[in-house]
């Protein structure tokens, strides 16, 4: 399969450009409303856990 694209570089370029344009179109038309529906969970605290130490 790789030899097909190596032997036909123009076809490979055209296919890559079409895929890139389709991806850009998909990103532009993606609904942001579906992202807003997700609830953001709070991140865990970044504070270190303090463990009491015995004095010697």
N, C-alpha and C positions, 0 to 999 in steps of 0.2 A: 504494500500500500504506500509506503514511503517513496518508493521509486516512481510512482505515478506523479507525485507532487514535485519530485526532483526533476523529472523529465519535462514537466509543464509548469515552469515558475510563474508564468503570467496567470494561469488558472489559480495557482496557490495564492497569489497576491489578491486577485479579485475575490476569491472566497474569504480571505482574511479581512478585507475591507468590508464586505457585506456582513460578516459576523460582527465586526466592530460597530458598524452602524446599527445593526439590530440590537446589540447590547446597549448602546447609547439611547436608542429609542425606548427600550424597555425601562431603563433607569428614569428617563424623563416622564414616562407615562405612569410610573408606579404610584399608587395612591399612598399618600402620607397618612391618611386617616387610619389605615390598617396598623400602622406603627404606633399611632397615638393610643390605640385601644389597649395595648400591652401595658400592664402596670409595672412600674419600675420598682424593684425590690431594693431596700436600702443595703448598701454595701456593709460588710462586717467592719467593725471598728479596727483601726490600725494601731490602737494602743497596745503595748506589750502587756502580757499577763504578769502580774506581780505575785511572786511566791515568797511568803515569809521565810526568812532564814534564821536558824538558831545561832546564837552567839556562843563562841567557844570559851 
